[in-house]
Amino acid sequence: MDRNLGKTVPARLTTLGWRLHLVADEFPDDGQQTPDEEWVEHALVRGWVPLCKDGRIRGRDREREPVERLAGVLFYLDNQSLRIEEMVQRIHRAQLQIDRAVRRGGPAIYAIKSDGINKTWPDA
């Protein structure tokens, strides 16, 4: 999980049974100086599924490149101003859809919305 989701969101998801890896735990200085493309690639080569809050990543070639090259799957919340509880609920409610999308494989980027997930890259 990207550092922009804070520490409370992953802590609450962990209590709901999610197994997570945090950018802040994988890189020095809580990952503050780690470019998106670096932590995304780090996750994908380990078989992890990146999750962030910034959907703009799908439109940035450099940041999206590891997803494309490694045929990965990445998820982001479609609203950056959600409260913590809503972020947790959206992610948790979408768990089965997320699992299915990961099994389908990539490259693909999905938005986690209030009513489930939606593929946003490449064009569905």
C-alpha positions as CSV (number, residue, x, y, z in Angstrom):
1,M,0.0,0.0,0.0
2,D,1.2,3.4,-0.9
3,R,2.1,5.8,1.9
4,N,-0.6,8.2,0.8
5,L,-3.2,5.9,2.4
6,G,-1.6,6.6,5.8
7,K,-1.2,4.1,8.6
8,T,-4.8,3.8,9.9
9,V,-6.3,2.4,6.7
10,P,-3.8,-0.5,6.5
11,A,-4.1,-1.1,10.2
12,R,-7.9,-1.4,9.9
13,L,-7.7,-3.6,6.8
14,T,-5.3,-5.9,8.6
15,T,-7.8,-6.4,11.4
16,L,-10.3,-7.4,8.7
17,G,-7.9,-10.2,7.6
18,W,-6.0,-8.4,4.8
19,R,-2.3,-9.2,4.4
20,L,-0.5,-6.0,3.4
21,H,2.9,-4.6,2.7
22,L,3.5,-0.9,3.2
23,V,5.7,1.3,1.1
24,A,6.8,2.9,4.4
25,D,8.1,-0.5,5.7
26,E,9.9,-1.4,2.5
27,F,11.9,1.9,1.8
28,P,14.0,4.3,3.9
29,D,12.4,7.4,5.4
30,D,8.9,5.8,5.1
31,G,9.3,5.8,1.4
32,Q,9.0,9.6,1.2
33,Q,11.7,9.9,-1.5
34,T,10.7,6.8,-3.4
35,P,9.2,7.5,-6.8
36,D,5.9,5.8,-7.6
37,E,7.4,3.7,-10.4
38,E,10.0,2.3,-8.0
39,W,7.6,1.1,-5.3
40,V,5.1,-0.2,-7.9
41,E,7.8,-2.3,-9.5
42,H,9.1,-3.4,-6.1
43,A,5.6,-4.7,-5.3
44,L,4.9,-6.3,-8.7
45,V,8.2,-8.3,-8.9
46,R,7.3,-9.8,-5.5
47,G,3.8,-10.8,-6.6
48,W,2.1,-8.1,-4.6
49,V,-0.8,-6.0,-5.8
50,P,-0.1,-2.2,-5.5
51,L,-2.9,0.0,-4.0
52,C,-2.8,3.7,-3.9
53,K,-5.0,6.7,-3.7
54,D,-3.8,8.6,-6.7
55,G,-5.6,7.6,-9.9
56,R,-3.5,10.0,-12.0
57,I,-0.9,7.2,-12.0
58,R,-2.7,5.6,-14.9
59,G,-2.1,8.6,-17.1
60,R,1.6,9.0,-16.3
61,D,3.7,6.8,-18.7
62,R,6.7,6.6,-16.4
63,E,4.7,5.6,-13.3
64,R,2.5,3.2,-15.3
65,E,5.4,1.5,-17.1
66,P,6.1,-1.2,-14.5
67,V,2.4,-2.3,-14.6
68,E,2.6,-2.6,-18.4
69,R,6.1,-4.2,-18.6
70,L,5.4,-6.7,-15.8
71,A,1.8,-7.4,-16.8
72,G,0.7,-6.3,-13.3
73,V,-2.5,-5.2,-11.8
74,L,-2.8,-2.0,-9.7
75,F,-5.7,-0.5,-7.8
76,Y,-6.5,3.0,-6.7
77,L,-9.3,4.7,-4.8
78,D,-11.3,6.9,-7.2
79,N,-11.8,9.7,-4.6
80,Q,-8.8,11.2,-2.9
81,S,-10.8,13.0,-0.2
82,L,-12.6,10.0,1.4
83,R,-12.5,9.7,5.1
84,I,-10.6,6.8,6.5
85,E,-13.6,4.7,7.3
86,E,-15.0,5.0,3.8
87,M,-11.6,4.1,2.3
88,V,-11.5,1.0,4.4
89,Q,-15.1,0.1,3.6
90,R,-14.7,0.5,-0.2
91,I,-11.5,-1.6,-0.3
92,H,-13.0,-4.3,1.9
93,R,-16.3,-4.4,0.1
94,A,-14.4,-4.8,-3.2
95,Q,-12.3,-7.7,-2.0
96,L,-13.9,-10.4,-4.1
97,Q,-13.8,-8.2,-7.2
98,I,-10.2,-7.4,-6.5
99,D,-9.3,-11.1,-6.2
100,R,-11.0,-11.9,-9.5
101,A,-9.2,-9.0,-11.3
102,V,-5.9,-10.1,-10.0
103,R,-6.5,-13.7,-11.2
104,R,-7.4,-12.4,-14.6
105,G,-4.0,-10.7,-14.7
106,G,-2.8,-7.6,-16.4
107,P,-1.6,-5.3,-17.4
108,A,-4.5,-3.5,-15.9
109,I,-5.3,-0.6,-13.6
110,Y,-8.6,-0.4,-11.7
111,A,-10.5,2.2,-9.7
112,I,-12.1,1.2,-6.5
113,K,-15.4,3.0,-6.4
114,S,-18.3,3.1,-4.0
115,D,-20.0,0.3,-6.0
116,G,-17.0,-1.9,-6.8
117,I,-14.1,-1.8,-9.2
118,N,-13.8,-0.4,-12.7
119,K,-11.0,-1.0,-15.1
120,T,-9.6,2.4,-16.2
121,W,-6.5,1.3,-18.1
122,P,-6.0,0.1,-20.7
123,D,-9.3,1.2,-22.1
124,A,-11.9,-1.3,-21.1
